[in-house]
Amino acid sequence: MRVTVGFYSYFKELTGCSQTSEELPPGGTLGELYKQLAGRFPKLAAMERSTLIAVGVDYQDRDYVLKEGDEVSLFPPVQGG
Amino acid sequence: MRRELTITKDAIDELALISGRQASAGMGAAVQFLGIVRGSEEGSAISAIEYEAHQRMAEHQFNLLFDELEKRWPLESVRLVHRLGVVKVGEPSLWVEVVSPHRGEAFAACQWLIDEMKRVVPIWKKPL
């Protein structure tokens, strides 16, 4: 199963890209995806506690089960206004 | 509740927004808030802030907040404009208006909306 991952704010600098994709086994969760990404992008691993994760346009927990083609977004705490 | 949401790279035209106010005869309060870019960020002088959004998600999250506003307070309307891109010090980055029968709920709703926006709406700022 392949999902796309978008990075926002300074997470783009931490990973050196604004978008990537990851292959996961069926039934893979957001938590597992995060571990894979942290392995690929070590600077991201240090941000684990403050990372917010969304699938599509909604926030999701780490135990969310991903589906083929899901659009995942990772970003730091928001700061509008 | 009427709702208008604009997330834009265009400058916020306060006068046009103010002149666009609509309130029916039962409404007694319109609270308008203008957020402007401060000249310092964490003690350092800055010249501007660059705003970035996850636009599709930001629109969705604002609409969820508007749904909640409607449940909590008897508002007739909410209008919100958030700037993206580079906004210079002294320029507005956020404009919010809520219209309701009484001032108490208008102030409370406006304050709540901005607080929640800062918690859940995916917009980020980069001091320049």
N, CA and C atoms of all chains as a GROMACS GRO file, in nm:
protein
  627
    1MET      N    1   0.085  -0.119   0.000
    1MET     CA    2   0.000   0.000   0.000
    1MET      C    3   0.089   0.125   0.000
    2ARG      N    4   0.052   0.219  -0.087
    2ARG     CA    5   0.134   0.341  -0.096
    2ARG      C    6   0.051   0.462  -0.052
    3VAL      N    7   0.111   0.546   0.031
    3VAL     CA    8   0.044   0.669   0.072
    3VAL      C    9   0.135   0.787   0.041
    4THR      N   10   0.074   0.902   0.017
    4THR     CA   11   0.156   1.022  -0.004
    4THR      C   12   0.167   1.098   0.128
    5VAL      N   13   0.277   1.166   0.145
    5VAL     CA   14   0.302   1.241   0.269
    5VAL      C   15   0.345   1.383   0.232
    6GLY      N   16   0.274   1.482   0.286
    6GLY     CA   17   0.311   1.621   0.265
    6GLY      C   18   0.368   1.681   0.392
    7PHE      N   19   0.471   1.764   0.379
    7PHE     CA   20   0.530   1.831   0.495
    7PHE      C   21   0.502   1.981   0.484
    8TYR      N   22   0.478   2.043   0.599
    8TYR     CA   23   0.446   2.186   0.602
    8TYR      C   24   0.536   2.258   0.701
    9SER      N   25   0.539   2.393   0.682
    9SER     CA   26   0.618   2.482   0.768
    9SER      C   27   0.764   2.434   0.771
   10TYR      N   28   0.830   2.439   0.888
   10TYR     CA   29   0.973   2.406   0.889
   10TYR      C   30   1.000   2.256   0.877
   11PHE      N   31   0.895   2.176   0.874
   11PHE     CA   32   0.916   2.033   0.848
   11PHE      C   33   0.970   2.011   0.706
   12LYS      N   34   0.942   2.107   0.616
   12LYS     CA   35   0.996   2.097   0.480
   12LYS      C   36   1.148   2.110   0.484
   13GLU      N   37   1.197   2.200   0.574
   13GLU     CA   38   1.344   2.216   0.586
   13GLU      C   39   1.405   2.094   0.655
   14LEU      N   40   1.334   2.041   0.756
   14LEU     CA   41   1.388   1.925   0.829
   14LEU      C   42   1.402   1.803   0.738
   15THR      N   43   1.310   1.789   0.642
   15THR     CA   44   1.313   1.671   0.556
   15THR      C   45   1.376   1.699   0.420
   16GLY      N   46   1.387   1.828   0.386
   16GLY     CA   47   1.443   1.864   0.256
   16GLY      C   48   1.345   1.845   0.142
   17CYS      N   49   1.219   1.824   0.172
   17CYS     CA   50   1.119   1.808   0.064
   17CYS      C   51   0.981   1.850   0.116
   18SER      N   52   0.891   1.877   0.022
   18SER     CA   53   0.755   1.912   0.064
   18SER      C   54   0.660   1.794   0.050
   19GLN      N   55   0.703   1.695  -0.025
   19GLN     CA   56   0.616   1.579  -0.045
   19GLN      C   57   0.698   1.454  -0.073
   20THR      N   58   0.648   1.342  -0.027
   20THR     CA   59   0.712   1.214  -0.057
   20THR      C   60   0.604   1.107  -0.057
   21SER      N   61   0.644   0.982  -0.077
   21SER     CA   62   0.547   0.874  -0.063
   21SER      C   63   0.616   0.758   0.009
   22GLU      N   64   0.534   0.674   0.072
   22GLU     CA   65   0.586   0.562   0.150
   22GLU      C   66   0.505   0.438   0.119
   23GLU      N   67   0.574   0.326   0.119
   23GLU     CA   68   0.509   0.196   0.101
   23GLU      C   69   0.492   0.133   0.240
   24LEU      N   70   0.371   0.087   0.268
   24LEU     CA   71   0.341   0.025   0.398
   24LEU      C   72   0.268  -0.106   0.374
   25PRO      N   73   0.284  -0.202   0.467
   25PRO     CA   74   0.204  -0.324   0.454
   25PRO      C   75   0.056  -0.294   0.477
   26PRO      N   76  -0.035  -0.375   0.421
   26PRO     CA   77  -0.179  -0.353   0.446
   26PRO      C   78  -0.207  -0.348   0.595
   27GLY      N   79  -0.295  -0.257   0.636
   27GLY     CA   80  -0.327  -0.245   0.778
   27GLY      C   81  -0.230  -0.156   0.854
   28GLY      N   82  -0.136  -0.099   0.783
   28GLY     CA   83  -0.037  -0.012   0.847
   28GLY      C   84  -0.102   0.111   0.910
   29THR      N   85  -0.049   0.156   1.022
   29THR     CA   86  -0.107   0.270   1.093
   29THR      C   87  -0.023   0.396   1.073
   30LEU      N   88  -0.080   0.507   1.116
   30LEU     CA   89  -0.004   0.633   1.111
   30LEU      C   90   0.121   0.626   1.197
   31GLY      N   91   0.110   0.557   1.312
   31GLY     CA   92   0.226   0.542   1.400
   31GLY      C   93   0.340   0.470   1.329
   32GLU      N   94   0.304   0.365   1.254
   32GLU     CA   95   0.406   0.289   1.180
   32GLU      C   96   0.464   0.373   1.066
   33LEU      N   97   0.377   0.447   1.001
   33LEU     CA   98   0.426   0.536   0.895
   33LEU      C   99   0.525   0.637   0.953
   34TYR      N  100   0.491   0.693   1.070
   34TYR     CA  101   0.579   0.792   1.132
   34TYR      C  102   0.718   0.732   1.161
   35LYS      N  103   0.718   0.606   1.211
   35LYS     CA  104   0.847   0.541   1.241
   35LYS      C  105   0.930   0.526   1.114
   36GLN      N  106   0.865   0.487   1.006
   36GLN     CA  107   0.939   0.474   0.879
   36GLN      C  108   0.996   0.608   0.835
   37LEU      N  109   0.912   0.711   0.848
   37LEU     CA  110   0.956   0.845   0.806
   37LEU      C  111   1.069   0.895   0.895
   38ALA      N  112   1.060   0.866   1.026
   38ALA     CA  113   1.165   0.910   1.119
   38ALA      C  114   1.297   0.841   1.084
   39GLY      N  115   1.289   0.718   1.034
   39GLY     CA  116   1.410   0.648   0.990
   39GLY      C  117   1.471   0.712   0.867
   40ARG      N  118   1.385   0.755   0.776
   40ARG     CA  119   1.433   0.819   0.653
   40ARG      C  120   1.481   0.961   0.678
   41PHE      N  121   1.412   1.030   0.769
   41PHE     CA  122   1.443   1.172   0.796
   41PHE      C  123   1.473   1.188   0.945
   42PRO      N  124   1.599   1.165   0.988
   42PRO     CA  125   1.633   1.165   1.131
   42PRO      C  126   1.596   1.296   1.204
   43LYS      N  127   1.599   1.409   1.133
   43LYS     CA  128   1.564   1.536   1.200
   43LYS      C  129   1.417   1.539   1.239
   44LEU      N  130   1.336   1.462   1.170
   44LEU     CA  131   1.194   1.455   1.200
   44LEU      C  132   1.171   1.379   1.331
   45ALA      N  133   1.256   1.280   1.358
   45ALA     CA  134   1.238   1.195   1.476
   45ALA      C  135   1.241   1.278   1.604
   46ALA      N  136   1.325   1.382   1.606
   46ALA     CA  137   1.337   1.467   1.725
   46ALA      C  138   1.210   1.547   1.752
   47MET      N  139   1.124   1.557   1.652
   47MET     CA  140   1.003   1.640   1.664
   47MET      C  141   0.880   1.558   1.698
   48GLU      N  142   0.899   1.431   1.732
   48GLU     CA  143   0.784   1.340   1.743
   48GLU      C  144   0.672   1.393   1.833
   49ARG      N  145   0.709   1.443   1.951
   49ARG     CA  146   0.605   1.485   2.046
   49ARG      C  147   0.521   1.600   1.996
   50SER      N  148   0.582   1.690   1.918
   50SER     CA  149   0.507   1.809   1.875
   50SER      C  150   0.448   1.795   1.736
   51THR      N  151   0.470   1.681   1.672
   51THR     CA  152   0.419   1.663   1.535
   51THR      C  153   0.268   1.642   1.534
   52LEU      N  154   0.200   1.717   1.448
   52LEU     CA  155   0.057   1.696   1.425
   52LEU      C  156   0.042   1.621   1.294
   53ILE      N  157  -0.054   1.529   1.290
   53ILE     CA  158  -0.073   1.446   1.170
   53ILE      C  159  -0.219   1.451   1.126
   54ALA      N  160  -0.236   1.471   0.996
   54ALA     CA  161  -0.371   1.470   0.939
   54ALA      C  162  -0.374   1.372   0.822
   55VAL      N  163  -0.492   1.317   0.799
   55VAL     CA  164  -0.516   1.239   0.677
   55VAL      C  165  -0.627   1.311   0.604
   56GLY      N  166  -0.599   1.351   0.480
   56GLY     CA  167  -0.696   1.436   0.409
   56GLY      C  168  -0.703   1.570   0.480
   57VAL      N  169  -0.822   1.606   0.527
   57VAL     CA  170  -0.838   1.737   0.592
   57VAL      C  171  -0.869   1.725   0.742
   58ASP      N  172  -0.853   1.602   0.797
   58ASP     CA  173  -0.885   1.581   0.939
   58ASP      C  174  -0.765   1.530   1.017
   59TYR      N  175  -0.753   1.578   1.142
   59TYR     CA  176  -0.650   1.526   1.231
   59TYR      C  177  -0.680   1.380   1.264
   60GLN      N  178  -0.575   1.300   1.278
   60GLN     CA  179  -0.594   1.160   1.316
   60GLN      C  180  -0.489   1.120   1.419
   61ASP      N  181  -0.525   1.019   1.500
   61ASP     CA  182  -0.432   0.965   1.601
   61ASP      C  183  -0.334   0.868   1.535
   62ARG      N  184  -0.231   0.833   1.612
   62ARG     CA  185  -0.127   0.744   1.561
   62ARG      C  186  -0.181   0.603   1.530
   63ASP      N  187  -0.294   0.564   1.590
   63ASP     CA  188  -0.346   0.429   1.565
   63ASP      C  189  -0.442   0.424   1.445
   64TYR      N  190  -0.456   0.532   1.374
   64TYR     CA  191  -0.540   0.536   1.253
   64TYR      C  192  -0.484   0.439   1.150
   65VAL      N  193  -0.572   0.354   1.095
   65VAL     CA  194  -0.530   0.255   0.995
   65VAL      C  195  -0.539   0.318   0.855
   66LEU      N  196  -0.425   0.318   0.788
   66LEU     CA  197  -0.417   0.384   0.657
   66LEU      C  198  -0.476   0.300   0.546
   67LYS      N  199  -0.516   0.369   0.440
   67LYS     CA  200  -0.568   0.302   0.321
   67LYS      C  201  -0.484   0.345   0.200
   68GLU      N  202  -0.483   0.260   0.098
   68GLU     CA  203  -0.411   0.292  -0.026
   68GLU      C  204  -0.451   0.432  -0.075
   69GLY      N  205  -0.352   0.512  -0.107
   69GLY     CA  206  -0.380   0.644  -0.164
   69GLY      C  207  -0.408   0.754  -0.064
   70ASP      N  208  -0.408   0.721   0.066
   70ASP     CA  209  -0.432   0.827   0.166
   70ASP      C  210  -0.330   0.940   0.150
   71GLU      N  211  -0.378   1.062   0.173
   71GLU     CA  212  -0.290   1.179   0.170
   71GLU      C  213  -0.264   1.222   0.314
   72VAL      N  214  -0.143   1.197   0.359
   72VAL     CA  215  -0.106   1.226   0.498
   72VAL      C  216  -0.029   1.358   0.503
   73SER      N  217  -0.056   1.438   0.604
   73SER     CA  218   0.018   1.564   0.623
   73SER      C  219   0.083   1.564   0.760
   74LEU      N  220   0.209   1.604   0.765
   74LEU     CA  221   0.282   1.616   0.892
   74LEU      C  222   0.326   1.761   0.909
   75PHE      N  223   0.303   1.813   1.029
   75PHE     CA  224   0.342   1.952   1.051
   75PHE      C  225   0.360   1.984   1.198
   76PRO      N  226   0.429   2.095   1.226
   76PRO     CA  227   0.449   2.137   1.365
   76PRO      C  228   0.323   2.207   1.416
   77PRO      N  229   0.318   2.241   1.547
   77PRO     CA  230   0.202   2.313   1.600
   77PRO      C  231   0.167   2.434   1.513
   78VAL      N  232   0.037   2.458   1.500
   78VAL     CA  233  -0.009   2.565   1.410
   78VAL      C  234   0.006   2.702   1.479
   79GLN      N  235   0.008   2.808   1.400
   79GLN     CA  236   0.037   2.942   1.455
   79GLN      C  237  -0.037   3.053   1.382
   80GLY      N  238  -0.163   3.027   1.344
   80GLY     CA  239  -0.232   3.130   1.268
   80GLY      C  240  -0.255   3.258   1.347
   81GLY      N  241  -0.300   3.362   1.276
   81GLY     CA  242  -0.335   3.488   1.341
   81GLY      C  243  -0.234   3.597   1.320
   82MET      N  244  -2.670   3.042   1.044
   82MET     CA  245  -2.563   3.143   1.057
   82MET      C  246  -2.494   3.159   0.922
   83ARG      N  247  -2.487   3.283   0.877
   83ARG     CA  248  -2.416   3.311   0.752
   83ARG      C  249  -2.265   3.305   0.779
   84ARG      N  250  -2.192   3.248   0.689
   84ARG     CA  251  -2.047   3.240   0.710
   84ARG      C  252  -1.972   3.277   0.582
   85GLU      N  253  -1.867   3.352   0.601
   85GLU     CA  254  -1.780   3.389   0.489
   85GLU      C  255  -1.636   3.368   0.532
   86LEU      N  256  -1.564   3.288   0.455
   86LEU     CA  257  -1.425   3.258   0.488
   86LEU      C  258  -1.337   3.291   0.369
   87THR      N  259  -1.232   3.366   0.393
   87THR     CA  260  -1.138   3.400   0.286
   87THR      C  261  -0.996   3.378   0.338
   88ILE      N  262  -0.922   3.291   0.270
   88ILE     CA  263  -0.780   3.270   0.303
   88ILE      C  264  -0.706   3.312   0.177
   89THR      N  265  -0.630   3.422   0.186
   89THR     CA  266  -0.586   3.486   0.062
   89THR      C  267  -0.448   3.550   0.072
   90LYS      N  268  -0.384   3.559  -0.043
   90LYS     CA  269  -0.257   3.632  -0.050
   90LYS      C  270  -0.280   3.781  -0.070
   91ASP      N  271  -0.406   3.820  -0.097
   91ASP     CA  272  -0.437   3.962  -0.119
   91ASP      C  273  -0.442   4.037   0.015
   92ALA      N  274  -0.408   4.166   0.010
   92ALA     CA  275  -0.413   4.249   0.130
   92ALA      C  276  -0.556   4.255   0.185
   93ILE      N  277  -0.568   4.266   0.317
   93ILE     CA  278  -0.700   4.276   0.380
   93ILE      C  279  -0.749   4.420   0.366
   94ASP      N  280  -0.864   4.433   0.303
   94ASP     CA  281  -0.923   4.566   0.282
   94ASP      C  282  -1.026   4.591   0.392
   95GLU      N  283  -0.978   4.651   0.503
   95GLU     CA  284  -1.065   4.670   0.620
   95GLU      C  285  -1.190   4.750   0.587
   96LEU      N  286  -1.172   4.859   0.511
   96LEU     CA  287  -1.286   4.947   0.484
   96LEU      C  288  -1.393   4.874   0.403
   97ALA      N  289  -1.350   4.795   0.306
   97ALA     CA  290  -1.447   4.720   0.226
   97ALA      C  291  -1.520   4.618   0.313
   98LEU      N  292  -1.446   4.554   0.403
   98LEU     CA  293  -1.508   4.456   0.492
   98LEU      C  294  -1.609   4.522   0.585
   99ILE      N  295  -1.570   4.636   0.642
   99ILE     CA  296  -1.659   4.707   0.734
   99ILE      C  297  -1.785   4.751   0.660
  100SER      N  298  -1.767   4.801   0.539
  100SER     CA  299  -1.885   4.850   0.465
  100SER      C  300  -1.974   4.734   0.419
  101GLY      N  301  -1.921   4.612   0.421
  101GLY     CA  302  -2.000   4.495   0.382
  101GLY      C  303  -2.078   4.434   0.496
  102ARG      N  304  -2.075   4.499   0.612
  102ARG     CA  305  -2.146   4.442   0.729
  102ARG      C  306  -2.296   4.434   0.703
  103GLN      N  307  -2.352   4.318   0.740
  103GLN     CA  308  -2.498   4.301   0.730
  103GLN      C  309  -2.547   4.255   0.866
  104ALA      N  310  -2.657   4.317   0.912
  104ALA     CA  311  -2.715   4.276   1.041
  104ALA      C  312  -2.865   4.302   1.035
  105SER      N  313  -2.942   4.199   1.069
  105SER     CA  314  -3.088   4.215   1.066
  105SER      C  315  -3.134   4.294   1.190
  106ALA      N  316  -3.263   4.325   1.195
  106ALA     CA  317  -3.315   4.412   1.300
  106ALA      C  318  -3.296   4.356   1.440
  107GLY      N  319  -3.288   4.224   1.453
  107GLY     CA  320  -3.272   4.164   1.587
  107GLY      C  321  -3.130   4.164   1.639
  108MET      N  322  -3.037   4.208   1.558
  108MET     CA  323  -2.895   4.203   1.598
  108MET      C  324  -2.854   4.333   1.665
  109GLY      N  325  -2.786   4.322   1.781
  109GLY     CA  326  -2.744   4.441   1.854
  109GLY      C  327  -2.594   4.452   1.870
  110ALA      N  328  -2.517   4.354   1.819
  110ALA     CA  329  -2.372   4.360   1.840
  110ALA      C  330  -2.297   4.305   1.718
  111ALA      N  331  -2.197   4.379   1.679
  111ALA     CA  332  -2.103   4.329   1.577
  111ALA      C  333  -1.964   4.352   1.635
  112VAL      N  334  -1.894   4.244   1.664
  112VAL     CA  335  -1.756   4.256   1.713
  112VAL      C  336  -1.664   4.227   1.596
  113GLN      N  337  -1.572   4.322   1.573
  113GLN     CA  338  -1.473   4.304   1.466
  113GLN      C  339  -1.334   4.305   1.528
  114PHE      N  340  -1.253   4.211   1.488
  114PHE     CA  341  -1.116   4.200   1.540
  114PHE      C  342  -1.019   4.211   1.424
  115LEU      N  343  -0.914   4.288   1.444
  115LEU     CA  344  -0.809   4.300   1.344
  115LEU      C  345  -0.677   4.259   1.408
  116GLY      N  346  -0.616   4.156   1.353
  116GLY     CA  347  -0.484   4.116   1.400
  116GLY      C  348  -0.379   4.177   1.308
  117ILE      N  349  -0.279   4.246   1.368
  117ILE     CA  350  -0.175   4.308   1.284
  117ILE      C  351  -0.038   4.251   1.321
  118VAL      N  352   0.052   4.254   1.226
  118VAL     CA  353   0.185   4.196   1.247
  118VAL      C  354   0.268   4.288   1.337
  119ARG      N  355   0.314   4.230   1.449
  119ARG     CA  356   0.399   4.302   1.545
  119ARG      C  357   0.542   4.311   1.493
  120GLY      N  358   0.612   4.412   1.538
  120GLY     CA  359   0.749   4.435   1.491
  120GLY      C  360   0.854   4.352   1.561
  121SER      N  361   0.811   4.263   1.651
  121SER     CA  362   0.910   4.176   1.716
  121SER      C  363   0.851   4.037   1.735
  122GLU      N  364   0.939   3.941   1.735
  122GLU     CA  365   0.898   3.802   1.753
  122GLU      C  366   1.000   3.740   1.848
  123GLU      N  367   0.952   3.698   1.965
  123GLU     CA  368   1.038   3.639   2.068
  123GLU      C  369   1.159   3.727   2.097
  124GLY      N  370   1.131   3.858   2.109
  124GLY     CA  371   1.235   3.952   2.148
  124GLY      C  372   1.321   4.006   2.036
  125SER      N  373   1.308   3.952   1.916
  125SER     CA  374   1.390   4.001   1.804
  125SER      C  375   1.306   4.084   1.708
  126ALA      N  376   1.368   4.191   1.656
  126ALA     CA  377   1.297   4.277   1.560
  126ALA      C  378   1.277   4.201   1.428
  127ILE      N  379   1.160   4.217   1.370
  127ILE     CA  380   1.133   4.155   1.240
  127ILE      C  381   1.074   4.260   1.147
  128SER      N  382   1.074   4.231   1.018
  128SER     CA  383   1.016   4.327   0.923
  128SER      C  384   0.883   4.278   0.867
  129ALA      N  385   0.860   4.147   0.877
  129ALA     CA  386   0.737   4.091   0.820
  129ALA      C  387   0.720   3.948   0.872
  130ILE      N  388   0.602   3.893   0.845
  130ILE     CA  389   0.579   3.751   0.872
  130ILE      C  390   0.528   3.689   0.743
  131GLU      N  391   0.584   3.572   0.713
  131GLU     CA  392   0.534   3.498   0.597
  131GLU      C  393   0.440   3.388   0.648
  132TYR      N  394   0.317   3.392   0.600
  132TYR     CA  395   0.217   3.293   0.642
  132TYR      C  396   0.203   3.186   0.535
  133GLU      N  397   0.195   3.062   0.583
  133GLU     CA  398   0.176   2.947   0.496
  133GLU      C  399   0.058   2.866   0.549
  134ALA      N  400  -0.020   2.807   0.461
  134ALA     CA  401  -0.134   2.725   0.506
  134ALA      C  402  -0.140   2.594   0.430
  135HIS      N  403  -0.198   2.496   0.495
  135HIS     CA  404  -0.247   2.376   0.426
  135HIS      C  405  -0.390   2.416   0.390
  136GLN      N  406  -0.406   2.477   0.273
  136GLN     CA  407  -0.528   2.553   0.246
  136GLN      C  408  -0.657   2.471   0.254
  137ARG      N  409  -0.657   2.354   0.192
  137ARG     CA  410  -0.780   2.273   0.189
  137ARG      C  411  -0.818   2.231   0.332
  138MET      N  412  -0.717   2.192   0.408
  138MET     CA  413  -0.745   2.152   0.547
  138MET      C  414  -0.783   2.272   0.633
  139ALA      N  415  -0.718   2.385   0.608
  139ALA     CA  416  -0.750   2.506   0.685
  139ALA      C  417  -0.896   2.545   0.664
  140GLU      N  418  -0.941   2.540   0.540
  140GLU     CA  419  -1.082   2.573   0.511
  140GLU      C  420  -1.175   2.478   0.585
  141HIS      N  421  -1.142   2.349   0.581
  141HIS     CA  422  -1.225   2.249   0.650
  141HIS      C  423  -1.226   2.274   0.801
  142GLN      N  424  -1.109   2.298   0.858
  142GLN     CA  425  -1.102   2.319   1.004
  142GLN      C  426  -1.175   2.447   1.046
  143PHE      N  427  -1.164   2.552   0.964
  143PHE     CA  428  -1.242   2.673   0.995
  143PHE      C  429  -1.392   2.641   0.993
  144ASN      N  430  -1.433   2.563   0.895
  144ASN     CA  431  -1.577   2.532   0.888
  144ASN      C  432  -1.623   2.448   1.006
  145LEU      N  433  -1.537   2.359   1.055
  145LEU     CA  434  -1.572   2.284   1.177
  145LEU      C  435  -1.588   2.380   1.295
  146LEU      N  436  -1.498   2.479   1.302
  146LEU     CA  437  -1.509   2.579   1.411
  146LEU      C  438  -1.637   2.661   1.395
  147PHE      N  439  -1.671   2.697   1.273
  147PHE     CA  440  -1.796   2.773   1.250
  147PHE      C  441  -1.917   2.688   1.292
  148ASP      N  442  -1.912   2.556   1.264
  148ASP     CA  443  -2.023   2.467   1.307
  148ASP      C  444  -2.039   2.475   1.459
  149GLU      N  445  -1.926   2.472   1.527
  149GLU     CA  446  -1.928   2.475   1.675
  149GLU      C  447  -1.974   2.612   1.726
  150LEU      N  448  -1.929   2.718   1.659
  150LEU     CA  449  -1.974   2.855   1.696
  150LEU      C  450  -2.126   2.862   1.693
  151GLU      N  451  -2.181   2.805   1.586
  151GLU     CA  452  -2.325   2.810   1.566
  151GLU      C  453  -2.400   2.736   1.676
  152LYS      N  454  -2.339   2.628   1.726
  152LYS     CA  455  -2.403   2.552   1.835
  152LYS      C  456  -2.396   2.628   1.966
  153ARG      N  457  -2.286   2.700   1.986
  153ARG     CA  458  -2.263   2.760   2.118
  153ARG      C  459  -2.329   2.896   2.136
  154TRP      N  460  -2.338   2.976   2.029
  154TRP     CA  461  -2.388   3.113   2.042
  154TRP      C  462  -2.491   3.144   1.932
  155PRO      N  463  -2.586   3.232   1.962
  155PRO     CA  464  -2.690   3.264   1.863
  155PRO      C  465  -2.643   3.369   1.763
  156LEU      N  466  -2.543   3.334   1.686
  156LEU     CA  467  -2.485   3.432   1.593
  156LEU      C  468  -2.565   3.438   1.463
  157GLU      N  469  -2.572   3.556   1.406
  157GLU     CA  470  -2.634   3.568   1.274
  157GLU      C  471  -2.531   3.545   1.163
  158SER      N  472  -2.408   3.587   1.190
  158SER     CA  473  -2.305   3.570   1.086
  158SER      C  474  -2.165   3.569   1.145
  159VAL      N  475  -2.075   3.508   1.070
  159VAL     CA  476  -1.932   3.517   1.099
  159VAL      C  477  -1.862   3.541   0.966
  160ARG      N  478  -1.768   3.632   0.969
  160ARG     CA  479  -1.682   3.656   0.851
  160ARG      C  480  -1.538   3.652   0.900
  161LEU      N  481  -1.453   3.584   0.825
  161LEU     CA  482  -1.313   3.574   0.866
  161LEU      C  483  -1.223   3.580   0.743
  162VAL      N  484  -1.121   3.661   0.752
  162VAL     CA  485  -1.021   3.672   0.644
  162VAL      C  486  -0.884   3.649   0.705
  163HIS      N  487  -0.807   3.557   0.649
  163HIS     CA  488  -0.670   3.532   0.696
  163HIS      C  489  -0.574   3.551   0.579
  164ARG      N  490  -0.472   3.630   0.601
  164ARG     CA  491  -0.371   3.652   0.497
  164ARG      C  492  -0.275   3.535   0.487
  165LEU      N  493  -0.224   3.514   0.366
  165LEU     CA  494  -0.112   3.424   0.343
  165LEU      C  495  -0.002   3.504   0.275
  166GLY      N  496   0.115   3.444   0.267
  166GLY     CA  497   0.227   3.513   0.202
  166GLY      C  498   0.292   3.612   0.298
  167VAL      N  499   0.368   3.706   0.243
  167VAL     CA  500   0.445   3.801   0.326
  167VAL      C  501   0.356   3.919   0.367
  168VAL      N  502   0.345   3.938   0.500
  168VAL     CA  503   0.268   4.050   0.554
  168VAL      C  504   0.364   4.136   0.636
  169LYS      N  505   0.377   4.262   0.596
  169LYS     CA  506   0.474   4.351   0.662
  169LYS      C  507   0.426   4.392   0.802
  170VAL      N  508   0.522   4.430   0.886
  170VAL     CA  509   0.489   4.481   1.020
  170VAL      C  510   0.388   4.595   1.008
  171GLY      N  511   0.285   4.591   1.091
  171GLY     CA  512   0.183   4.695   1.091
  171GLY      C  513   0.066   4.665   0.999
  172GLU      N  514   0.083   4.567   0.911
  172GLU     CA  515  -0.028   4.532   0.821
  172GLU      C  516  -0.114   4.423   0.884
  173PRO      N  517  -0.244   4.423   0.848
  173PRO     CA  518  -0.331   4.320   0.908
  173PRO      C  519  -0.310   4.182   0.846
  174SER      N  520  -0.312   4.083   0.935
  174SER     CA  521  -0.300   3.943   0.891
  174SER      C  522  -0.431   3.866   0.914
  175LEU      N  523  -0.517   3.922   0.998
  175LEU     CA  524  -0.641   3.852   1.033
  175LEU      C  525  -0.752   3.953   1.058
  176TRP      N  526  -0.868   3.926   1.003
  176TRP     CA  527  -0.986   4.009   1.028
  176TRP      C  528  -1.102   3.916   1.057
  177VAL      N  529  -1.170   3.942   1.168
  177VAL     CA  530  -1.282   3.856   1.209
  177VAL      C  531  -1.400   3.944   1.248
  178GLU      N  532  -1.520   3.902   1.210
  178GLU     CA  533  -1.641   3.971   1.255
  178GLU      C  534  -1.745   3.868   1.295
  179VAL      N  535  -1.808   3.890   1.409
  179VAL     CA  536  -1.925   3.810   1.446
  179VAL      C  537  -2.039   3.907   1.478
  180VAL      N  538  -2.159   3.868   1.434
  180VAL     CA  539  -2.279   3.952   1.456
  180VAL      C  540  -2.379   3.869   1.537
  181SER      N  541  -2.428   3.929   1.646
  181SER     CA  542  -2.519   3.855   1.734
  181SER      C  543  -2.617   3.953   1.799
  182PRO      N  544  -2.718   3.900   1.869
  182PRO     CA  545  -2.815   3.990   1.933
  182PRO      C  546  -2.753   4.079   2.042
  183HIS      N  547  -2.658   4.024   2.119
  183HIS     CA  548  -2.602   4.098   2.233
  183HIS      C  549  -2.449   4.093   2.233
  184ARG      N  550  -2.387   4.192   2.300
  184ARG     CA  551  -2.241   4.202   2.294
  184ARG      C  552  -2.170   4.087   2.365
  185GLY      N  553  -2.230   4.034   2.472
  185GLY     CA  554  -2.162   3.930   2.550
  185GLY      C  555  -2.127   3.810   2.463
  186GLU      N  556  -2.226   3.762   2.388
  186GLU     CA  557  -2.200   3.644   2.304
  186GLU      C  558  -2.110   3.679   2.186
  187ALA      N  559  -2.118   3.802   2.139
  187ALA     CA  560  -2.032   3.842   2.026
  187ALA      C  561  -1.885   3.844   2.069
  188PHE      N  562  -1.857   3.904   2.186
  188PHE     CA  563  -1.718   3.906   2.235
  188PHE      C  564  -1.670   3.763   2.262
  189ALA      N  565  -1.754   3.684   2.331
  189ALA     CA  566  -1.714   3.548   2.367
  189ALA      C  567  -1.688   3.464   2.242
  190ALA      N  568  -1.776   3.474   2.144
  190ALA     CA  569  -1.763   3.393   2.023
  190ALA      C  570  -1.638   3.431   1.945
  191CYS      N  571  -1.611   3.561   1.936
  191CYS     CA  572  -1.495   3.608   1.861
  191CYS      C  573  -1.366   3.559   1.928
  192GLN      N  574  -1.362   3.574   2.061
  192GLN     CA  575  -1.243   3.529   2.137
  192GLN      C  576  -1.223   3.379   2.121
  193TRP      N  577  -1.330   3.303   2.135
  193TRP     CA  578  -1.322   3.157   2.124
  193TRP      C  579  -1.273   3.116   1.985
  194LEU      N  580  -1.329   3.179   1.882
  194LEU     CA  581  -1.293   3.144   1.745
  194LEU      C  582  -1.143   3.165   1.720
  195ILE      N  583  -1.091   3.277   1.767
  195ILE     CA  584  -0.949   3.306   1.742
  195ILE      C  585  -0.860   3.211   1.824
  196ASP      N  586  -0.900   3.186   1.948
  196ASP     CA  587  -0.822   3.090   2.030
  196ASP      C  588  -0.818   2.953   1.965
  197GLU      N  589  -0.932   2.906   1.919
  197GLU     CA  590  -0.939   2.773   1.857
  197GLU      C  591  -0.865   2.769   1.724
  198MET      N  592  -0.875   2.879   1.648
  198MET     CA  593  -0.800   2.888   1.522
  198MET      C  594  -0.651   2.863   1.548
  199LYS      N  595  -0.600   2.926   1.654
  199LYS     CA  596  -0.457   2.914   1.685
  199LYS      C  597  -0.420   2.774   1.732
  200ARG      N  598  -0.519   2.693   1.764
  200ARG     CA  599  -0.496   2.558   1.812
  200ARG      C  600  -0.507   2.454   1.700
  201VAL      N  601  -0.601   2.475   1.608
  201VAL     CA  602  -0.629   2.366   1.512
  201VAL      C  603  -0.616   2.400   1.364
  202VAL      N  604  -0.621   2.527   1.327
  202VAL     CA  605  -0.621   2.558   1.182
  202VAL      C  606  -0.476   2.558   1.131
  203PRO      N  607  -0.448   2.474   1.031
  203PRO     CA  608  -0.309   2.459   0.986
  203PRO      C  609  -0.257   2.578   0.904
  204ILE      N  610  -0.220   2.680   0.979
  204ILE     CA  611  -0.154   2.800   0.923
  204ILE      C  612  -0.030   2.822   1.009
  205TRP      N  613   0.082   2.853   0.943
  205TRP     CA  614   0.207   2.873   1.016
  205TRP      C  615   0.268   3.006   0.976
  206LYS      N  616   0.350   3.059   1.068
  206LYS     CA  617   0.416   3.185   1.034
  206LYS      C  618   0.568   3.173   1.046
  207LYS      N  619   0.633   3.248   0.959
  207LYS     CA  620   0.780   3.250   0.958
  207LYS      C  621   0.822   3.396   0.966
  208PRO      N  622   0.885   3.437   1.076
  208PRO     CA  623   0.929   3.577   1.088
  208PRO      C  624   1.040   3.608   0.987
  209LEU      N  625   1.033   3.725   0.928
  209LEU     CA  626   1.135   3.764   0.829
  209LEU      C  627   1.209   3.889   0.876
   0.00000   0.00000   0.00000
